[in-house]
Amino acid sequence: MRTRTRIAVIGVGNEFRRDDGVGWAVVERLRERDESGPSPPDTVFATCDGDPGRLIGLWEGAALAVVVDAAHAHPGTPGRVHRLELDGGRLDRPQTTSSHGLGLGEAVELARVLGLLPDHLVVYAVEGADGSFGTGLSPAVEAAVDPLVTAVGNELARHRDATAGGRRS
């Protein structure tokens, strides 16, 4: 069995639906930050509209996949971030739903059935305030972007440290 080393950081959403573009905004800032080289080798930054097949294709073969997506919660607190990890092949979901027709949970379940899950999956779901057509994040969601960039960077560092020490993250 081959050793997986690839890391996939995926921003899910639609940058033309205001807060639904939070995943894209986080990935863009991570790409800018990565120009100075802090990410582990073999790290791929990608954006996706949330289609389960495309998501699976982006994280297939990854040792670590980190996904950032907008979510709806009832009642919601715009800008609040939920961190979820894959647990036993199923995603432990908060009381939120994806802003896409088929959610991340469906992509995870399909990937599990097909044997295409990453070794480790971390999801950051950000509660949005405005899903209308247009560009730009609401102030509450925009305020969550920099802390999310830091949090994802910390995920990458933990993974790098765990794999360097011979442990799986």
C-alpha positions, 0 to 999 in steps of 0.5 A: 500500500502506498503512503499518502502525502498529498494535502487538499485544501478545498474552498466550497461555494459560489463567490457570486453568492455573497457569504457562500464565497467564504470558502473561496476567500479563505483559499485565496488568502491561503494561496497568497500566504503560501507564496512565502512557502509555509505549507507542506510540500504536495499541498493543493489549494482548490475551489469547488462549487460543492458538486459531490463528484468534484469534491471527491475528485479533489480529495481522492488520494489525500492524506489530509483534506481540509474543506471550508464551506458556508452553512445555514443554521437555524437560528444562526450566528453569522460568522460563527465557525464549526470545526468537524472531523471525520469520525469512523467514516461519517461526518459529525455534523452540527445543526447546520446545512450546506448552502448547496443542494447536495451537502458535504455529508452526501459527498462524504457518504458517497466517498465512504461507499466508494472507498475514496475518502481522504485519510483525515478530513476536517471541515470548517463550516461558516454560518452565513448571513447573506446568500443573495447574488453579488460579490463580497462577504458580509462583515461578520463572515469577512471577520471570520476569514483571517482566523480561518486562514490561521486555523487551516494553517494550524491544521497543515502544521499539525499534519506536517508535525505528525507525519514527520514524527512517524505518526498519522494525523 
